[in-house]
Amino acid sequence: MMNAQQIESLIVSSLEDAKARDIQVIDVSQLCSFTDKMIVSTGTSTTHVRSTGEAVAQAFKEAGEPPIGFESGPEPDWVLVDLGAAVVHVMTESARAHYQLEKLWNIKPADIGQPVQA
């Protein structure tokens, strides 16, 4: 079983490998009971959003830790990968601007890790 740091590392490396942009790791362990981390990233198109989410899910399947859930539409502007200890959101730029997950969770700048440099 992977620990929290290994989960975060595999998520970030999978997102980077898939060329996701603006990767943010947010610690929500004190704000909700269903997960410890939310990782939000941006894809360049609906095709890129879907393939990036699938890449994260595949990386965890290969690591022996298949996702609990994967949610996506036929032409998704938002894909969610539920890994239990972490939830990954891959969104188009317009969806990310519209939903503003960081604001939704009332996250202060100190709660957000530094943006990951791809």
N, C-alpha and C positions, 0 to 999 in steps of 0.2 A: 504494500500500500504506500502510495506517495505521500510525503509530508507537504505542508502548505507551501514551503519555498520551492519544492520540486514542481508542484502544480503550477505556481505562478511562472516559474522559469520556462516550463514547457509551453504554456499558453503564449507568453511573450515571444519565444523563439518561433513558434508556429505562425503567429501573426506577422512577425518580421519576415519570415521565409515567404509568406504569401503576399508580401508587399503592402500590408495594411499601413495606414497612416494615423498619426495623432493618437498613439496608444497611451491610454491612461489606466493606471492601476489604482483603484480606490478601495481603501479599507472601510468596510461597512459593518465590521463585526460588532461595533457598539450601537449600531442603528437598526439592525434587523436580525431575525433569528434563523433565516433560511440559508444564509451564506455569509462568508467572511470577506470575500473580495468580489468586486465588480471590475471587470476589465472592459473598457469601452474603446473601440477603434473605428476608423473610417475606411470604407472601400470606395473605389473610384466609379463603380457602376453597380447595377443590380447583379450582374453576372459575377463581378469581383466579390461583392458582398457574400453571395451564396458560396462561391468556391473557397473563400477564406474561412467561412464558418465550417464548411465540410473538411477543410484541411486541419482545423483545430480538432474537430471530432475524430478524424482519422488518426491523428497523432496520439490521442488518448486511447483509442481502441488498440493501437499497436503497442502502447505502453501497458496494456492489460487493465486499463481504467476507463471502460466505455462511458460515454456521457449518460446522465440520467434522462436528459431530454434534449431535443433539437427542434426548434421552431422556425419555420420559414414559409413564405408563400411562393407562388409560381414565379413571380418576378419581384423578389424581396428587396425592400429598401432597409430592412432590418432583419437580422438573423440572430437568434439567441441560442447559445449552447450552455446547458446547465450541467455543471460538473460537480455539483454538491457544494464543496468548499469554495467554489468560485463560479460566477456566472459571466459568460463572455457575450458581449453585445458587439456585433459588427453592423455598421449602419452606413448608408450613403451620407454624403455631406449634408444634403438637404434634410434628411430624417434626423440626423444628429443635431442640427441647428433647431429644428422644430421641437423635438422632444426634450432637449437639454437635460439629460439624465443627471448631470452633475448638479444642476439647480434643483431638480426634483427631489434629490436626496439631501438638499440643503447642505451641500458639502462646502466647507471652508477651504481656502487654498492650502492650509497646513495639513488637511486630511488627504490630499491627493499627492501621490508620489510624483516625482519629476517625470515629465514626458519621456518616453523611451525613444532614444535616437535609433532610427532604423538604418 
